[in-house]
C-alpha cells in the first residue's frame, strides 16, 4: 500500500466517524449555573424612588428654579462690566487667529504649487503601477490557494 492510498483510506474512515456530541447533562448544568448567578442590578427610574426622596427632589428643583429666577437680575448687573470688556478680549484673541489663517492660506498655496510641479506629473504613472501590483498580488494569491492549499490543481 502506497502512502497516498493509506492517506485516502484514513481520510475516508475519519469522515465516516460521527461528529462530537455534547453530553445530555450539559444544557441543564449551564441553565442551572445561569440561574444561580445574581441578577444584574439595573438602574431604576425616578418613579421607583421612595416617596420621601421624590418629594425632596421636587422641592430641591423648585428651590433651584425660584433662586435662579430671583437672582437673574443681580447676576446680569454684575456681569455687565465683564461683558463690555469681552469685546476687548475678543480683539486680543482674534489677532493671532487671523495671523494663523493667513499662514494657512500661504502654506496651502505652496502645497498646491508643489503638487502641480512635482507630484502631478508622476501621479498617473504611480497609479498604473499600483494597479499592476494589485493585479499581480491577486493573481499570486489565487495561484497559491489552488496549488498550495488544496485547490483544483492539487487533486
Secondary structure, 3 states (H helix, E strand, C coil): CCHHHHHHHHHHHHHHCCCCCCCCCHHHHHHHHHHHCCCCCCCCCHHHCCHHHHHHHHHHHHHHHHHHHHHHHHHHHHHHHHHHHHHHHHHHHHHHHHHHHHHHHHHHHHHHHHHHHHHHHHHHHHHHHHHHHHHHHHHHHHHHHHHCCCCCCCC
